[in-house]
Amino acid sequence: MIAAGVLANARTFGGQDYGGFHTIIALAPALRRLAREKKTAGTGAFLAHFGVRRRMFRNSAAVRLGAR
């Protein structure tokens, strides 16, 4: 799902839109946090999923608006 979101962002904006660029750039730290929390197997792993989901939601909203 994340790879599909990244591909959709790249196809829609091609690095030319400030908002589209920043929605995809914000995904990298969220994924790093998720990986770190999964290693420790704490309750943070559950909460880290929300960070990734929120960034993917923002990315899909930016793609929908940019595709018009």
C-alpha positions as a Markdown table, in Angstrom:
| # | Residue | x | y | z |
|---|---|---|---|---|
| 1 | Met | 0.0 | 0.0 | 0.0 |
| 2 | Ile | 2.8 | 2.4 | 0.8 |
| 3 | Ala | 4.6 | 1.6 | -2.5 |
| 4 | Ala | 1.4 | 2.3 | -4.4 |
| 5 | Gly | 1.0 | 5.6 | -2.6 |
| 6 | Val | 4.6 | 6.6 | -3.4 |
| 7 | Leu | 4.1 | 5.6 | -7.1 |
| 8 | Ala | 0.9 | 7.6 | -7.3 |
| 9 | Asn | 2.5 | 10.6 | -5.8 |
| 10 | Ala | 5.4 | 10.4 | -8.2 |
| 11 | Arg | 3.1 | 10.0 | -11.2 |
| 12 | Thr | 0.9 | 12.9 | -10.2 |
| 13 | Phe | 3.5 | 15.4 | -9.1 |
| 14 | Gly | 6.8 | 14.3 | -10.5 |
| 15 | Gly | 8.6 | 16.3 | -7.9 |
| 16 | Gln | 7.1 | 19.5 | -9.2 |
| 17 | Asp | 4.6 | 20.3 | -6.4 |
| 18 | Tyr | 5.6 | 21.6 | -3.0 |
| 19 | Gly | 2.7 | 20.1 | -1.1 |
| 20 | Gly | 3.0 | 16.8 | -2.9 |
| 21 | Phe | 6.8 | 16.7 | -2.2 |
| 22 | His | 6.3 | 17.3 | 1.5 |
| 23 | Thr | 3.6 | 14.8 | 1.9 |
| 24 | Ile | 5.8 | 12.0 | 0.6 |
| 25 | Ile | 8.9 | 13.2 | 2.4 |
| 26 | Ala | 7.0 | 13.0 | 5.7 |
| 27 | Leu | 6.5 | 9.3 | 5.2 |
| 28 | Ala | 10.2 | 8.4 | 5.6 |
| 29 | Pro | 10.4 | 9.4 | 9.3 |
| 30 | Ala | 7.1 | 7.7 | 10.0 |
| 31 | Leu | 8.3 | 4.5 | 8.5 |
| 32 | Arg | 11.6 | 4.6 | 10.4 |
| 33 | Arg | 9.7 | 5.1 | 13.7 |
| 34 | Leu | 7.4 | 2.2 | 12.8 |
| 35 | Ala | 10.4 | -0.1 | 12.2 |
| 36 | Arg | 12.1 | 1.1 | 15.4 |
| 37 | Glu | 9.0 | 0.5 | 17.5 |
| 38 | Lys | 8.5 | -3.0 | 15.9 |
| 39 | Lys | 12.0 | -4.0 | 17.0 |
| 40 | Thr | 11.2 | -3.1 | 20.6 |
| 41 | Ala | 7.8 | -4.8 | 20.4 |
| 42 | Gly | 6.3 | -2.2 | 22.7 |
| 43 | Thr | 2.9 | -0.5 | 22.6 |
| 44 | Gly | 4.5 | 2.2 | 20.4 |
| 45 | Ala | 4.4 | -0.1 | 17.4 |
| 46 | Phe | 0.6 | 0.0 | 17.5 |
| 47 | Leu | 0.6 | 3.8 | 17.7 |
| 48 | Ala | 3.3 | 4.2 | 15.1 |
| 49 | His | 0.9 | 2.6 | 12.5 |
| 50 | Phe | -1.3 | 5.7 | 13.0 |
| 51 | Gly | 1.6 | 8.0 | 11.9 |
| 52 | Val | 2.1 | 6.0 | 8.7 |
| 53 | Arg | -1.7 | 5.8 | 8.0 |
| 54 | Arg | -2.1 | 9.6 | 8.6 |
| 55 | Arg | 0.7 | 10.4 | 6.1 |
| 56 | Met | -0.7 | 8.0 | 3.6 |
| 57 | Phe | -4.1 | 9.7 | 4.0 |
| 58 | Arg | -2.6 | 13.1 | 3.4 |
| 59 | Asn | -0.7 | 11.8 | 0.4 |
| 60 | Ser | -3.9 | 10.3 | -1.1 |
| 61 | Ala | -5.7 | 13.6 | -0.5 |
| 62 | Ala | -2.9 | 15.5 | -2.2 |
| 63 | Val | -2.9 | 13.1 | -5.1 |
| 64 | Arg | -6.7 | 13.5 | -5.5 |
| 65 | Leu | -6.4 | 17.3 | -5.5 |
| 66 | Gly | -3.4 | 17.4 | -7.7 |
| 67 | Ala | -4.9 | 15.1 | -10.3 |
| 68 | Arg | -7.7 | 17.5 | -11.1 |
